[in-house]
Amino acid sequence: MLSREARTALYRQERIRLSSPRYAWIDTLFALPEAVMYLKLVEFLEQPSVAKGTALDPEQLWRDVRECIDEAHRDDSLKSVIKADLARFVAVDPSCPRRCTSSARAASGCSC
């Protein structure tokens, strides 16, 4: 982990441009699993026992994760597994319909 001084020196010298391909937008719930998968793979691949002298290419890893997630959505392989055993993957909250209805009423300004 970088020291506070090292972080300050590094980030104050480099202008952050969010339009750069170096950054990815994590702005939907669909993007969140990709980010988590990428993070976990980086953590795993950076372990000395796994790395063994090989260099990690973070940009290629991100492209690989994106490609695999896109393929899983495209060929329905992930969704079909989840739909086959929905109870295993989705926790039913009996109060959810009431909360959703209450939230919708509140959002519409309904006072009933």
C-alpha positions as CSV (number, residue, x, y, z in Angstrom):
1,M,0.0,0.0,0.0
2,L,1.3,3.5,-0.8
3,S,2.0,5.9,1.9
4,R,0.0,9.1,2.1
5,E,3.0,11.1,0.9
6,A,3.4,8.8,-2.1
7,R,-0.3,9.0,-3.0
8,T,-0.2,12.8,-2.7
9,A,2.8,13.0,-4.9
10,L,1.4,10.6,-7.5
11,Y,-2.1,12.0,-7.8
12,R,-1.2,15.6,-7.7
13,Q,1.2,15.3,-10.6
14,E,-1.2,13.4,-12.8
15,R,-4.3,14.9,-14.2
16,I,-7.2,12.5,-14.1
17,R,-9.2,12.4,-17.4
18,L,-12.3,10.2,-17.0
19,S,-12.6,10.0,-20.8
20,S,-9.3,8.1,-20.9
21,P,-9.6,4.3,-21.7
22,R,-7.8,3.8,-18.4
23,Y,-11.1,4.4,-16.6
24,A,-14.3,2.4,-16.8
25,W,-17.7,3.7,-15.9
26,I,-19.3,1.7,-13.1
27,D,-22.7,3.4,-13.3
28,T,-25.2,0.6,-13.5
29,L,-25.9,-2.6,-11.5
30,F,-24.8,-4.5,-14.7
31,A,-21.3,-2.9,-14.4
32,L,-20.8,-3.8,-10.8
33,P,-20.2,-7.5,-11.2
34,E,-17.6,-6.8,-13.9
35,A,-15.8,-4.4,-11.5
36,V,-15.9,-6.9,-8.7
37,M,-14.7,-9.8,-10.9
38,Y,-11.8,-7.6,-12.2
39,L,-10.8,-6.6,-8.6
40,K,-10.8,-10.2,-7.4
41,L,-8.8,-11.4,-10.4
42,V,-6.2,-8.7,-9.9
43,E,-5.9,-9.6,-6.2
44,F,-5.6,-13.2,-7.1
45,L,-3.1,-12.8,-9.9
46,E,-0.9,-10.4,-7.9
47,Q,-0.2,-13.0,-5.2
48,P,3.4,-14.1,-5.4
49,S,2.5,-17.8,-5.4
50,V,0.3,-17.2,-8.5
51,A,2.3,-14.6,-10.4
52,K,5.7,-16.4,-10.4
53,G,7.5,-13.7,-12.3
54,T,4.8,-13.0,-14.9
55,A,3.6,-9.5,-15.5
56,L,0.0,-8.7,-15.1
57,D,-1.6,-6.6,-18.0
58,P,-4.5,-4.8,-16.2
59,E,-5.9,-3.4,-19.5
60,Q,-6.0,-6.8,-21.2
61,L,-7.5,-8.4,-18.0
62,W,-10.3,-5.8,-18.1
63,R,-11.0,-6.5,-21.8
64,D,-11.0,-10.2,-21.0
65,V,-13.5,-9.8,-18.1
66,R,-15.7,-7.5,-20.3
67,E,-15.7,-10.1,-23.1
68,C,-16.5,-13.0,-20.8
69,I,-19.4,-11.1,-19.1
70,D,-20.7,-10.0,-22.5
71,E,-20.6,-13.6,-23.7
72,A,-22.4,-14.9,-20.6
73,H,-25.2,-12.4,-21.2
74,R,-25.3,-13.1,-24.9
75,D,-25.4,-16.9,-24.8
76,D,-27.8,-16.9,-21.8
77,S,-25.5,-19.4,-19.9
78,L,-25.5,-17.5,-16.7
79,K,-29.2,-16.5,-16.7
80,S,-30.2,-20.1,-17.5
81,V,-28.3,-21.4,-14.4
82,I,-29.9,-18.8,-12.2
83,K,-33.4,-19.3,-13.6
84,A,-33.1,-23.1,-13.1
85,D,-32.6,-22.6,-9.3
86,L,-34.0,-19.2,-8.5
87,A,-34.4,-19.8,-4.8
88,R,-30.7,-20.4,-4.5
89,F,-29.8,-17.0,-5.9
90,V,-32.7,-14.7,-5.0
91,A,-33.8,-14.1,-1.4
92,V,-37.5,-13.3,-1.2
93,D,-38.4,-10.4,1.0
94,P,-42.1,-10.5,1.8
95,S,-42.2,-6.8,2.7
96,C,-40.6,-5.8,-0.7
97,P,-43.9,-5.4,-2.6
98,R,-45.3,-3.0,0.2
99,R,-42.1,-1.0,0.2
100,C,-42.0,-0.8,-3.6
101,T,-45.7,0.4,-3.7
102,S,-45.0,2.9,-0.9
103,S,-42.0,4.2,-2.7
104,A,-43.9,4.5,-6.0
105,R,-46.7,6.4,-4.2
106,A,-44.2,8.7,-2.5
107,A,-42.4,9.4,-5.8
108,S,-45.7,10.3,-7.5
109,G,-46.7,12.6,-4.7
110,C,-49.7,10.4,-3.8
111,S,-50.7,10.8,-0.1
112,C,-53.2,7.8,0.0
